[in-house]
Amino acid sequence: MPSNAVLFLARRYLRAKRSFVSIITVISVLGVALGVLAMIVVNAVMQGFEGEFRRVLIGYQPHMLIKPADGKPADPADIEAILARLRSKPEVASSTAYTGGIIYLEREGAQTATELYGLPPAGAAEYLQKIEKHLLDGSLNLRDGDIVTADMQAAELNAHSGDKLAIYASSNVTTAVRRFRTASDLSDEKERHAAYKDIKLHPLPIQLLGYLRSESAGHYAYATQATAQKVFGLGEKITGAMVEVRQPNDIKAFHQRLLDEKIIPDGWKAVLWTDVGDARLAAMSNERFMMFFIISIIGLVAAFAVMNTTITVTTQKRREIGVLTSLGARQGQIVRIFVFQAAVVGVVGTLAGLIFSGLVLTYRNEIRALLAGGASTDGLFLSTIPAHIDPVFITATCIGSILLCLFAALPPAWLASRVDPAVALRD
């Protein structure tokens, strides 16, 4: 039997007797298309969310903080020596000293806590420019006695730009608690009351200069280095060095080079932006894997649909297979008829899934708005659905879909080729 006859029979078996194409063929094609559509769309959206979260982290988190491992403040001369060596590295985009720690803010009895970064005038401009796009109200032109915080902290204090706040370091609270416990142990009532009265937090007045969107800029506060040194009572000492790199995704490798070259001295440590986001990024990656695993079940269901189609056709065409075999058709040719049939279903279904997935990804935000009933998401964080198109994954999905269809057709095609012509013609 010539090869063109094999192709002719494969196309003929895809069609119904009274219509252009059989209903089981349509169902098989739709099953394959749905599997390809789900895999491509889910992977693109999940990768988009993961990439967007990584971009947001890099966009506000300090890429690297270098400070003494014991948590004690450092001498400015030691920090400047480290900064001088860092600035010679082409990977470093900017670097500056900083003074930081946990603070408490208070206004009219309301309190909130956050982490403060105090930046010197020379190094503040470049870093503040990085987070300026997240500013919701006020200004980032820091002066001594000003503070910029997150909108969540401002809301907890019911504060607006220009309002006066009270600020004190968390160490003040720790000291006050320790002194309270000591006073509580005094047996003399007068001494105990005197000790209680002597417990004070010593807050400093400060003005709210503005606030940033916490969803995209984190829960941090910013002030001048002189203000931070005054709040923490450090005098001329500072906390450490803040480093921004040109390739934030390679921060771990860069950190290791700094350790190997002893640019980070013994007794010092580095805090990377990935230390804050790695757990959440790993969780998102695991979620993407599980979603892919679940969606792959749709692909298996589509493969079973193709197998079911092949089984149905081989059963319906049993007498014809017997005739072909009696006329001299070899087993391999019988197998190819049904494998070609599955190939057509696989290719058409894969192309349909590829086209539909492109349409869904193109109009994903319009689809979201339609499903949301027209509810507006303007001004919200991630108000649009991110998506990352991965050509390698799409190619692998398409090839895998077609191969899965071919493999699904092999068992029933092989069984059909082994039919005894005499038995097939007698049935």
C-alpha positions as CSV (number, residue, x, y, z in Angstrom):
1,M,0.0,0.0,0.0
2,P,1.6,3.3,-1.1
3,S,2.2,6.1,1.5
4,N,-0.3,8.4,-0.1
5,A,-3.0,5.8,0.5
6,V,-2.0,5.7,4.1
7,L,-2.5,9.5,4.4
8,F,-5.8,9.3,2.4
9,L,-7.2,6.7,4.8
10,A,-6.0,8.7,7.9
11,R,-7.8,11.8,6.6
12,R,-10.9,9.7,5.7
13,Y,-11.2,8.2,9.2
14,L,-11.2,11.7,10.7
15,R,-14.4,12.4,8.8
16,A,-17.9,11.3,9.6
17,K,-20.0,9.6,6.8
18,R,-22.4,12.6,6.5
19,S,-20.3,15.6,7.6
20,F,-17.0,17.2,6.9
21,V,-15.5,16.1,10.2
22,S,-16.7,13.7,12.9
23,I,-17.8,14.9,16.3
24,I,-15.3,12.7,18.1
25,T,-12.5,14.3,16.1
26,V,-13.8,17.8,17.1
27,I,-13.9,16.7,20.8
28,S,-10.3,15.4,20.5
29,V,-9.0,18.6,18.9
30,L,-10.7,20.7,21.5
31,G,-9.3,18.6,24.3
32,V,-5.7,19.1,23.0
33,A,-6.4,22.8,22.4
34,L,-7.6,23.2,26.0
35,G,-4.6,21.5,27.4
36,V,-2.2,23.6,25.4
37,L,-4.1,26.8,26.2
38,A,-4.2,26.1,30.0
39,M,-0.4,25.2,30.2
40,I,0.7,28.3,28.2
41,V,-1.6,30.8,29.9
42,V,-1.0,29.5,33.5
43,N,2.8,29.4,33.1
44,A,2.9,32.9,31.5
45,V,0.8,34.5,34.2
46,M,2.6,32.7,37.1
47,Q,6.0,33.7,35.7
48,G,4.6,37.2,35.2
49,F,3.6,37.4,38.9
50,E,6.9,36.0,40.0
51,G,8.9,38.4,37.8
52,E,6.8,41.4,38.9
53,F,7.3,40.5,42.6
54,R,11.0,40.2,42.0
55,R,11.1,43.6,40.2
56,V,9.2,45.2,43.0
57,L,11.6,43.8,45.6
58,I,14.6,45.1,43.7
59,G,12.8,48.4,43.2
60,Y,12.7,49.4,46.8
61,Q,14.8,46.9,48.9
62,P,18.5,47.9,49.4
63,H,20.4,45.4,47.3
64,M,23.1,44.9,50.0
65,L,23.6,46.2,53.5
66,I,27.1,45.7,55.0
67,K,27.4,46.1,58.8
68,P,29.1,44.7,61.9
69,A,27.9,41.2,62.7
70,D,27.5,42.1,66.4
71,G,25.0,44.8,65.6
72,K,27.1,47.6,67.2
73,P,27.5,50.9,65.4
74,A,30.7,51.4,63.3
75,D,33.2,54.1,63.0
76,P,32.8,56.3,59.9
77,A,36.4,55.7,59.0
78,D,35.8,51.9,58.8
79,I,32.7,52.4,56.6
80,E,34.5,54.8,54.3
81,A,37.4,52.2,53.8
82,I,34.8,49.6,52.8
83,L,33.0,52.1,50.5
84,A,36.2,53.1,48.8
85,R,36.9,49.5,47.8
86,L,33.3,48.9,46.8
87,R,33.3,51.9,44.4
88,S,36.2,50.4,42.5
89,K,34.0,47.5,41.5
90,P,32.2,47.9,38.1
91,E,29.3,45.9,39.4
92,V,28.5,48.6,42.0
93,A,26.0,51.3,40.8
94,S,26.1,53.3,44.0
95,S,27.1,53.0,47.6
96,T,26.7,55.1,50.7
97,A,26.8,55.0,54.5
98,Y,23.6,54.7,56.4
99,T,22.2,54.7,59.9
100,G,19.3,52.5,60.6
101,G,17.2,50.6,63.1
102,I,13.7,50.0,64.4
103,I,11.8,53.1,65.5
104,Y,8.4,53.9,67.0
105,L,6.2,56.8,65.8
106,E,3.5,58.4,67.8
107,R,0.8,61.0,67.2
108,E,-2.1,61.9,69.5
109,G,-1.9,58.6,71.4
110,A,-1.6,56.4,68.2
111,Q,1.6,54.5,67.7
112,T,3.3,52.4,65.0
113,A,6.6,50.8,64.3
114,T,8.8,50.7,61.3
115,E,12.5,50.4,60.2
116,L,14.3,53.7,59.6
117,Y,17.1,54.3,57.1
118,G,19.1,57.5,57.7
119,L,21.0,58.6,54.6
120,P,23.7,61.3,54.3
121,P,23.1,64.1,51.8
122,A,25.7,62.8,49.4
123,G,24.2,59.3,49.1
124,A,20.5,60.0,49.6
125,A,19.7,61.4,46.2
126,E,20.5,58.3,44.2
127,Y,18.7,55.9,46.5
128,L,15.6,58.2,47.0
129,Q,15.4,58.5,43.2
130,K,14.9,54.8,43.1
131,I,11.8,54.9,45.3
132,E,10.5,58.2,44.1
133,K,7.9,56.6,41.8
134,H,6.2,55.1,44.9
135,L,5.6,58.5,46.5
136,L,1.9,59.1,47.2
137,D,2.1,62.4,48.9
138,G,4.6,65.0,50.1
139,S,8.2,65.1,49.1
140,L,11.5,63.2,49.3
141,N,13.7,66.3,49.8
142,L,14.8,65.3,53.2
143,R,16.0,67.8,55.7
144,D,17.1,67.4,59.3
145,G,13.9,66.8,61.4
146,D,11.9,65.4,58.5
147,I,10.8,61.8,57.9
148,V,9.2,59.9,55.0
149,T,7.3,56.7,55.9
150,A,4.9,54.2,54.3
151,D,1.3,55.0,53.8
152,M,0.3,52.2,56.1
153,Q,2.2,53.7,59.0
154,A,0.8,57.2,58.2
155,A,-2.8,55.7,58.2
156,E,-2.2,54.1,61.6
157,L,-1.2,57.5,62.9
158,N,-4.0,59.3,61.0
159,A,-1.2,61.6,59.8
160,H,-0.7,63.6,56.7
161,S,2.2,65.4,55.1
162,G,3.3,68.3,57.4
163,D,1.9,66.8,60.6
164,K,4.1,66.7,63.7
165,L,5.0,63.3,65.1
166,A,7.0,62.0,68.0
167,I,9.8,59.5,67.3
168,Y,11.9,57.3,69.5
169,A,14.2,54.3,69.0
170,S,13.1,50.8,69.9
171,S,16.1,50.7,72.3
172,N,14.4,53.4,74.4
173,V,11.5,51.0,74.8
174,T,13.8,48.2,75.8
175,T,15.5,50.4,78.3
176,A,12.2,51.6,79.7
177,V,10.9,48.0,80.1
178,R,14.1,47.0,81.9
179,R,13.9,49.9,84.3
180,F,10.2,49.1,84.9
181,R,11.1,45.6,85.9
182,T,13.8,46.9,88.2
183,A,11.4,49.3,89.8
184,S,8.8,46.6,90.2
185,D,11.3,44.6,92.3
186,L,11.7,47.5,94.8
187,S,10.2,46.8,98.2
188,D,9.9,50.4,99.3
189,E,6.7,51.9,98.0
190,K,8.2,55.5,97.8
191,E,11.3,54.3,96.0
192,R,9.2,52.2,93.6
193,H,6.9,55.2,92.7
194,A,9.9,57.4,92.3
195,A,11.5,54.9,90.0
196,Y,8.3,54.6,87.9
197,K,8.2,58.4,87.5
198,D,11.8,58.4,86.3
199,I,10.9,56.0,83.4
200,K,10.6,58.1,80.2
201,L,10.9,57.2,76.5
202,H,12.4,60.6,75.6
203,P,10.7,61.0,72.2
204,L,12.0,63.6,69.7
205,P,9.7,65.8,67.6
206,I,9.8,65.1,63.9
207,Q,7.7,66.2,60.8
208,L,6.1,63.9,58.4
209,L,7.4,65.0,55.0
210,G,5.5,62.5,52.9
211,Y,4.6,58.8,52.6
212,L,5.2,56.0,50.1
213,R,2.9,53.2,48.8
214,S,3.7,50.3,51.2
215,E,2.5,47.7,48.7
216,S,5.3,48.6,46.3
217,A,7.9,50.4,48.5
218,G,7.8,48.3,51.7
219,H,7.3,49.3,55.3
220,Y,10.3,51.6,55.6
221,A,10.9,55.1,56.8
222,Y,13.6,57.5,55.6
223,A,15.4,60.5,57.2
224,T,18.7,62.3,57.1
225,Q,21.6,60.5,58.6
226,A,22.0,63.3,61.2
227,T,18.3,62.8,62.3
228,A,18.8,59.0,62.5
229,Q,22.0,59.4,64.6
230,K,20.1,61.7,67.0
231,V,17.2,59.3,67.3
232,F,19.4,56.3,68.0
233,G,21.9,58.3,70.1
234,L,24.9,57.2,68.1
235,G,26.8,60.5,68.0
236,E,29.1,60.4,65.0
237,K,28.9,56.6,64.6
238,I,26.8,54.9,61.8
239,T,25.3,51.5,61.2
240,G,26.9,50.4,57.9
241,A,27.1,50.7,54.2
242,M,24.2,50.5,51.7
243,V,25.1,49.1,48.2
244,E,23.2,49.2,44.9
245,V,24.4,46.9,42.2
246,R,23.9,46.9,38.4
247,Q,22.7,43.3,38.2
248,P,20.6,42.7,41.3
249,N,19.7,39.1,40.2
250,D,23.4,38.2,40.6
251,I,23.7,39.6,44.1
252,K,24.6,36.3,45.7
253,A,27.5,35.7,43.3
254,F,28.7,39.3,43.8
255,H,28.5,38.8,47.6
256,Q,30.6,35.7,47.4
257,R,33.3,37.6,45.4
258,L,33.3,40.3,48.1
259,L,33.9,37.7,50.7
260,D,36.7,36.0,48.7
261,E,38.4,39.3,48.2
262,K,38.0,40.3,51.8
263,I,36.2,43.5,50.9
264,I,33.7,42.5,53.6
265,P,36.0,42.3,56.7
266,D,35.9,39.5,59.2
267,G,33.4,40.2,61.9
268,W,31.1,42.0,59.4
269,K,28.0,40.6,57.6
270,A,26.0,41.4,54.5
271,V,22.2,41.4,54.3
272,L,21.0,40.9,50.7
273,W,17.7,41.8,49.1
274,T,17.2,38.1,48.5
275,D,17.3,37.4,52.2
276,V,14.0,39.3,52.5
277,G,12.3,37.9,49.3
278,D,13.8,34.4,48.8
279,A,11.1,32.7,50.9
280,R,8.3,34.4,49.1
281,L,9.9,33.9,45.7
282,A,10.5,30.2,46.5
283,A,6.8,29.9,47.5
284,M,5.7,31.4,44.2
285,S,8.0,29.1,42.3
286,N,6.6,26.1,44.1
287,E,3.1,27.4,43.4
288,R,3.9,27.7,39.7
289,F,5.2,24.1,39.7
290,M,2.1,22.8,41.4
291,M,-0.1,24.7,39.0
292,F,1.8,23.2,36.1
293,F,1.5,19.8,37.6
294,I,-2.3,20.2,38.0
295,I,-2.8,21.7,34.6
296,S,-0.7,18.8,33.0
297,I,-3.6,16.5,34.0
298,I,-5.6,18.3,31.3
299,G,-3.0,17.3,28.8
300,L,-3.3,13.7,29.9
301,V,-7.0,13.8,29.6
302,A,-6.6,15.2,26.1
303,A,-4.2,12.3,25.3
304,F,-6.9,9.8,26.6
305,A,-9.4,11.5,24.3
306,V,-7.1,10.9,21.4
307,M,-6.6,7.3,22.5
308,N,-10.4,6.9,22.8
309,T,-10.8,8.4,19.3
310,T,-8.3,5.9,17.9
311,I,-10.0,3.0,19.7
312,T,-13.4,4.0,18.4
313,V,-12.1,4.4,14.9
314,T,-10.3,1.0,14.9
315,T,-13.4,-0.7,16.2
316,Q,-15.6,0.9,13.6
317,K,-13.1,0.2,10.8
318,R,-12.4,-3.4,11.9
319,R,-13.7,-4.9,8.6
320,E,-11.8,-2.4,6.5
321,I,-8.6,-3.2,8.4
322,G,-9.2,-6.9,7.6
323,V,-9.7,-6.1,4.0
324,L,-6.5,-4.0,3.9
325,T,-4.6,-6.8,5.6
326,S,-5.9,-9.4,3.3
327,L,-4.8,-7.2,0.3
328,G,-1.3,-7.2,1.6
329,A,-1.1,-4.2,3.8
330,R,1.7,-4.6,6.4
331,Q,1.3,-4.0,10.1
332,G,3.5,-0.9,10.0
333,Q,1.2,0.6,7.4
334,I,-1.9,0.0,9.5
335,V,-0.2,1.5,12.5
336,R,0.8,4.6,10.4
337,I,-2.8,5.2,9.3
338,F,-3.9,5.8,12.9
339,V,-0.7,7.5,14.0
340,F,-1.2,10.0,11.1
341,Q,-4.8,10.4,12.3
342,A,-3.5,11.2,15.8
343,A,-0.9,13.5,14.3
344,V,-3.5,15.6,12.5
345,V,-5.5,15.9,15.8
346,G,-2.4,16.8,17.7
347,V,-1.2,19.4,15.3
348,V,-4.6,21.0,14.7
349,G,-5.4,21.0,18.4
350,T,-1.9,22.4,19.4
351,L,-2.2,25.2,16.8
352,A,-5.7,26.0,18.0
353,G,-4.5,26.1,21.7
354,L,-1.5,28.2,20.7
355,I,-3.8,30.8,18.9
356,F,-6.3,30.8,21.7
357,S,-3.6,31.2,24.4
358,G,-2.2,34.2,22.4
359,L,-5.7,35.8,22.4
360,V,-6.2,35.1,26.1
361,L,-2.8,36.6,27.0
362,T,-3.3,39.6,24.8
363,Y,-6.8,40.4,26.2
364,R,-6.2,39.1,29.7
365,N,-6.9,42.4,31.4
366,E,-10.1,42.9,29.4
367,I,-11.2,39.4,30.3
368,R,-10.4,40.1,34.0
369,A,-12.5,43.3,33.9
370,L,-15.4,41.4,32.2
371,L,-15.3,38.7,34.9
372,A,-15.0,41.3,37.6
373,G,-18.2,42.9,36.5
374,G,-16.6,46.2,35.6
375,A,-15.1,46.8,39.1
376,S,-12.3,49.3,38.7
377,T,-8.8,48.3,39.8
378,D,-7.1,51.6,38.9
379,G,-4.6,52.8,41.5
380,L,-4.3,49.3,43.0
381,F,-1.0,47.4,43.2
382,L,-0.9,44.9,40.3
383,S,-4.0,46.5,38.8
384,T,-3.1,44.6,35.6
385,I,-2.3,40.9,35.2
386,P,1.4,40.5,34.4
387,A,2.5,37.8,32.0
388,H,5.9,36.6,30.8
389,I,6.1,34.9,27.4
390,D,8.6,32.1,27.5
391,P,9.4,30.9,24.0
392,V,11.3,27.8,25.2
393,F,8.4,26.7,27.4
394,I,5.8,27.3,24.6
395,T,7.9,25.3,22.1
396,A,8.3,22.5,24.6
397,T,4.6,22.5,25.3
398,C,3.7,22.3,21.6
399,I,6.1,19.6,20.8
400,G,5.1,17.7,24.0
401,S,1.4,18.0,23.1
402,I,1.9,16.5,19.6
403,L,4.2,13.7,20.9
404,L,1.7,12.9,23.6
405,C,-1.0,12.5,21.0
406,L,1.2,10.2,18.9
407,F,2.1,8.0,21.8
408,A,-1.6,7.8,22.9
409,A,-2.5,6.5,19.4
410,L,0.2,3.8,19.3
411,P,-1.4,1.1,21.6
412,P,-4.8,1.0,19.9
413,A,-3.1,1.3,16.4
414,W,-0.8,-1.6,17.2
415,L,-3.6,-3.8,18.4
416,A,-5.6,-2.9,15.3
417,S,-2.7,-4.0,13.1
418,R,-2.6,-7.4,14.7
419,V,-6.2,-8.3,13.8
420,D,-6.6,-11.6,11.9
421,P,-8.1,-10.7,8.5
422,A,-10.3,-13.8,8.5
423,V,-11.7,-13.0,12.0
424,A,-12.2,-9.3,11.1
425,L,-14.1,-10.1,7.8
426,R,-16.2,-12.7,9.6
427,D,-17.4,-10.4,12.4
